Amino acid sequence: MPRYRTAALFVALLLVVAACGGDDAAETTTTAAPTTETTAADTGGQDAETYSFTVAVVEPDIAAVPILAAVDALVAAGHDVEAVEVAEPELAIDGLARGEFEISGETISAALIAIQVGAPITIIGDVVGNAWTFYGRDDKTACADLDGTRIGIFSEGSVATAMIRQWVAENCPEISADYLVIGGSDVRYQALVAGEIDATALDVGEGMLLANEEGQYNLMANFSADLANLRPSAIYANSDFVADNPGAAQAYLEALLEQHAKINSDPSYLADLAIQYLGGDLDDWTLVADAYVSNGLYNAAALTEENLAYTISFFEAAGVIEPGLTPADIAVLGPMQAAAAAVGN
């Protein structure tokens, strides 16, 4: 889920903005391609609108599973929609800014940084709620116990790292710990179990899986509950695409909301989707699915001006973005509101 490197992203986006702006903008800017066409329906000769766009997915995980299912549902309905995998959020952001992709979704802080430096990107929905928890090994039960320990992180700029650092600053600012960049949540899980690190952020599903491991693991902070208004992951899109093709954006969001509704009514549906798109063990995915659904993490329409304002202030305080952004600067909620009304969300 939240995965990007702040410094690299700033450099990449500044290059994108420089390339897409200034006197040479007409020569260098790639805008979103036309995305609608009219075709004859199979019955009644009625014309029906179909959509064509690309969704970039960053290293698919449990949060992205409904996105992949939504794309497949749109394809089955006759739309020309493609999901492409990219290795890092920087690549998704860069592709959106250049018009190579129309929609993506990952850590919201990557979008905030991009928007602040002028990239043509806007937030249109929620990928998943705050799924993060913070676990320690053995006798690590309180913040002070982390003094002199090894804390595993994905990157210095990741959302989970920002939450950990804020929690430490509020609860035990005097301690000294080594923050080790060692990879994604699944890699950090294995490092924690192997005793290679003493604490790390894990999503709520992986936290549940720790019960099956040998050793003692302590829930030190539940960011999912304590920072529920923080929206770490967002659906974002090329701004021109959203402005020029509101029907396509709405169709995508409707498909995603329908997947979320199925998941929330039956967690086993999510487990089955995880097997389909990610592989793995059904028993493990069942535990993860139950954790995600019981924590109410899947609701693409969960974004509001209030929680967006809270999210902006969180990342300002964490030093990820400069002060000044407002919800109106970063998000267009109209397509999601229309989608939610259409599906009865």
C-alpha positions in Angstrom: 0.0 0.0 0.0 1.7 3.2 1.0 5.0 3.0 -0.9 7.1 5.8 -2.4 10.3 7.7 -1.9 9.8 11.4 -1.2 13.0 12.9 -2.5 12.9 10.8 -5.7 9.3 11.7 -6.3 9.9 15.4 -5.9 12.7 15.3 -8.5 10.7 13.2 -10.9 7.6 15.4 -10.6 9.5 18.6 -10.9 10.9 17.3 -14.2 7.4 16.3 -15.3 6.0 19.8 -14.4 8.9 21.5 -16.1 8.4 19.4 -19.2 4.6 20.0 -19.3 4.7 23.8 -18.5 6.2 27.0 -19.7 6.6 28.2 -23.3 7.1 24.8 -24.8 3.9 23.2 -23.2 2.3 22.7 -26.5 5.2 20.5 -27.7 5.7 18.5 -24.6 2.4 17.9 -22.9 0.6 14.6 -23.6 -3.1 14.9 -22.7 -5.5 12.1 -22.0 -6.8 10.4 -25.2 -10.5 10.4 -26.1 -12.1 7.8 -24.0 -15.7 7.4 -25.2 -17.3 6.0 -28.3 -20.9 5.2 -29.3 -21.7 1.6 -30.4 -24.9 -0.2 -31.4 -26.3 -2.2 -28.6 -26.9 -5.9 -29.1 -30.6 -5.5 -28.5 -33.0 -2.9 -29.7 -30.5 -1.0 -31.9 -30.0 1.4 -29.0 -26.7 3.3 -29.0 -24.7 2.7 -25.8 -21.7 4.6 -24.6 -18.5 2.6 -24.0 -15.3 3.9 -22.3 -11.6 3.3 -23.0 -8.9 4.1 -20.3 -6.0 2.6 -18.5 -5.7 2.0 -14.7 -2.1 1.8 -13.3 -1.8 -0.5 -10.3 1.3 -0.4 -8.1 2.6 -3.8 -7.0 -0.9 -5.3 -6.5 -1.8 -6.3 -2.9 -5.0 -6.8 -0.9 -6.0 -3.2 -1.3 -5.7 -3.4 -5.1 -7.7 -6.6 -5.4 -11.1 -4.8 -5.7 -9.5 -2.4 -8.3 -8.5 -5.4 -10.5 -11.9 -6.9 -10.1 -13.6 -3.7 -11.0 -11.5 -3.4 -14.2 -12.5 -7.0 -15.2 -16.1 -6.2 -14.5 -15.9 -3.2 -16.8 -14.2 -5.3 -19.5 -17.0 -7.9 -19.2 -19.6 -5.1 -19.7 -17.9 -4.2 -23.0 -15.6 -1.3 -22.0 -12.0 -1.1 -23.3 -10.3 -0.8 -19.9 -6.9 -2.1 -19.1 -5.0 -2.6 -15.8 -1.2 -2.2 -16.0 1.2 -2.9 -13.2 3.9 -0.4 -12.4 6.7 -1.0 -9.9 6.5 2.3 -7.9 4.1 5.1 -7.2 6.5 7.5 -8.8 5.9 5.7 -12.2 2.1 5.9 -11.8 2.2 9.6 -10.9 4.6 10.3 -13.8 2.4 8.4 -16.2 -0.8 10.2 -15.0 0.9 13.6 -15.3 1.9 12.8 -18.9 -1.4 11.3 -19.9 0.0 7.7 -20.3 -2.5 6.4 -17.7 -5.9 7.9 -16.8 -6.5 6.5 -13.3 -4.3 5.0 -10.6 -4.5 4.7 -6.8 -2.0 4.3 -4.0 -0.5 6.4 -1.2 -2.3 9.7 -1.0 0.8 11.5 0.0 2.3 10.9 -3.5 -0.7 12.6 -5.0 -0.4 15.5 -2.6 3.2 16.1 -3.5 2.4 15.9 -7.2 -0.5 18.3 -6.9 1.6 20.7 -4.9 4.2 21.0 -7.6 1.6 21.5 -10.3 1.1 18.1 -11.8 -2.4 17.6 -13.5 -3.6 15.1 -11.0 -6.8 15.1 -8.9 -8.1 12.7 -6.2 -11.5 11.1 -6.9 -12.0 8.4 -4.3 -10.6 6.1 -1.6 -8.7 2.9 -2.2 -8.8 1.6 1.3 -9.1 3.2 4.8 -6.3 3.4 7.3 -5.2 -0.2 7.6 -2.0 0.3 9.6 -1.0 -1.1 13.0 2.4 -1.1 14.7 3.7 -4.3 16.2 6.7 -5.0 18.4 8.5 -8.3 19.3 9.0 -9.9 22.7 9.0 -7.3 25.5 8.4 -4.3 23.2 5.0 -3.2 24.6 5.4 0.6 25.1 7.0 3.4 23.2 9.9 3.7 25.6 10.8 0.1 25.0 11.9 1.0 21.4 15.0 2.8 22.7 18.0 1.3 20.9 15.9 -1.0 18.7 15.5 -1.7 15.0 12.3 -0.4 13.4 11.6 -1.7 9.9 10.1 0.7 7.4 9.5 0.7 3.6 10.9 4.1 3.0 11.6 7.4 4.9 8.7 8.9 2.9 6.1 6.3 3.3 2.8 7.0 5.1 3.3 4.3 7.7 6.7 5.7 8.5 5.1 9.2 9.0 2.6 7.6 11.4 5.3 5.8 13.4 7.5 8.9 13.7 4.6 11.0 14.8 3.6 8.4 17.4 7.2 8.3 18.7 7.4 12.1 18.8 4.2 12.3 20.8 4.9 9.4 23.2 8.7 9.0 23.7 10.6 11.7 21.8 13.8 11.1 23.9 14.4 7.6 22.5 16.9 6.7 19.8 16.0 3.9 17.3 17.4 2.7 14.0 14.9 3.0 11.1 15.9 0.3 8.6 14.5 0.5 5.1 13.9 -3.1 4.2 11.0 -3.4 1.8 7.2 -3.8 1.7 4.9 -4.9 4.4 5.2 -8.6 3.6 9.0 -8.4 3.7 8.9 -6.5 7.0 6.5 -9.1 8.4 9.0 -11.9 7.7 11.9 -9.8 9.1 9.8 -9.2 12.3 9.1 -13.0 12.6 12.8 -13.8 12.0 13.9 -11.4 14.7 15.8 -9.2 12.2 13.8 -6.1 13.4 12.2 -5.3 16.7 9.1 -3.4 15.5 7.4 -2.4 12.3 4.1 -1.2 10.8 1.9 -4.0 9.4 -1.6 -3.8 8.0 -4.5 -5.2 10.1 -4.5 -8.4 8.2 -0.9 -9.2 8.6 -1.3 -8.3 12.3 -3.9 -11.1 12.6 -1.5 -13.5 11.0 1.1 -13.0 13.7 -1.1 -15.1 16.0 0.0 -18.1 13.9 3.7 -17.4 14.4 5.9 -18.6 17.2 7.1 -15.9 19.6 5.5 -12.9 21.3 4.2 -10.0 19.3 2.6 -6.9 20.8 0.2 -4.4 19.3 1.9 -1.1 20.2 -0.3 1.2 18.3 -3.5 0.8 16.2 -3.3 3.6 13.7 -6.3 2.1 11.9 -8.5 3.0 14.9 -6.6 5.9 16.4 -6.1 7.8 13.1 -9.3 6.7 11.3 -9.8 10.1 9.7 -6.4 9.8 8.0 -6.9 8.6 4.5 -3.6 7.0 3.5 -4.6 5.6 0.1 -6.5 7.4 -2.6 -7.8 6.9 -6.2 -6.3 9.6 -8.3 -6.6 10.5 -12.0 -5.4 12.7 -14.7 -7.2 16.0 -14.2 -8.0 16.5 -17.9 -9.4 13.0 -18.1 -11.8 13.6 -15.2 -12.9 17.0 -16.6 -13.4 15.8 -20.1 -14.8 12.3 -19.3 -16.8 12.5 -16.2 -18.9 9.5 -17.4 -15.9 7.3 -17.7 -14.6 8.3 -14.2 -18.1 7.6 -12.8 -18.3 4.2 -14.5 -15.0 3.2 -13.0 -16.1 4.4 -9.5 -19.4 2.6 -9.8 -17.6 -0.7 -10.6 -15.3 -0.2 -7.7 -18.2 0.6 -5.3 -20.0 -2.5 -6.4 -16.9 -4.6 -5.6 -16.6 -3.0 -2.2 -20.3 -3.7 -1.5 -19.8 -7.4 -2.4 -16.8 -7.6 -0.1 -18.5 -5.9 2.8 -21.5 -8.3 2.6 -19.3 -11.4 2.4 -15.6 -11.3 3.4 -15.1 -14.7 1.7 -15.6 -12.9 -1.6 -12.5 -10.9 -0.9 -10.6 -14.0 0.1 -11.6 -15.6 -3.2 -10.5 -12.5 -5.2 -7.2 -12.5 -3.4 -6.5 -16.1 -4.5 -7.5 -15.2 -8.0 -5.3 -12.1 -8.4 -2.5 -12.7 -5.9 -2.4 -16.4 -5.2 -1.4 -17.7 -1.7 -3.2 -19.6 1.0 -7.0 -19.4 1.4 -6.9 -19.7 5.2 -4.5 -16.8 5.4 -6.6 -14.7 3.0 -9.7 -15.5 5.0 -8.1 -14.1 8.2 -7.0 -11.0 6.3 -10.3 -10.5 4.6 -12.1 -10.7 7.9 -9.8 -8.1 9.4 -10.3 -5.7 6.5 -14.1 -6.0 6.5 -14.5 -5.9 10.3 -12.4 -2.7 10.3 -14.6 -1.1 7.6 -11.7 -0.4 5.3 -13.4 -0.8 1.9 -15.6 2.2 1.0 -14.4 4.1 -2.1 -16.9 6.9 -1.3 -15.4 7.5 2.2 -13.6 10.7 1.2 -15.1 13.9 2.6 -13.9 17.5 2.7 -13.4 17.0 6.5 -11.2 13.9 6.3 -9.3 15.3 3.4 -8.6 18.4 5.4 -7.4 16.2 8.3 -5.2 14.2 5.9 -3.6 17.4 4.5 -2.9 18.7 8.0 -1.3 15.4 9.0 1.1 15.4 6.1 1.9 19.1 6.7 2.8 18.3 10.3 4.9 15.3 9.1 6.8 17.5 6.8 5.8 15.6 3.7 4.1 18.6 2.0 4.3 22.3 2.5 1.3 24.2 4.1 -1.3 25.7 1.8 -3.3 22.9 0.2 -7.1 22.7 0.7 -9.5 19.9 -0.2 -10.7 21.9 -3.2 -7.1 21.9 -4.5 -6.6 18.2 -4.4 -10.0 16.5 -5.0 -13.0 16.4 -7.3 -15.7 14.5 -5.4 -18.6 15.0 -8.0 -18.0 11.8 -10.0 -17.8 9.7 -6.8 -21.0 11.3 -5.4 -22.8 10.5 -8.7 -21.4 7.0 -8.6 -22.5 6.4 -5.0 -26.0 7.6 -5.9 -26.2 5.4 -8.9 -25.3 2.2 -7.0 -27.3 3.1 -3.9 -24.2 3.5 -1.7 
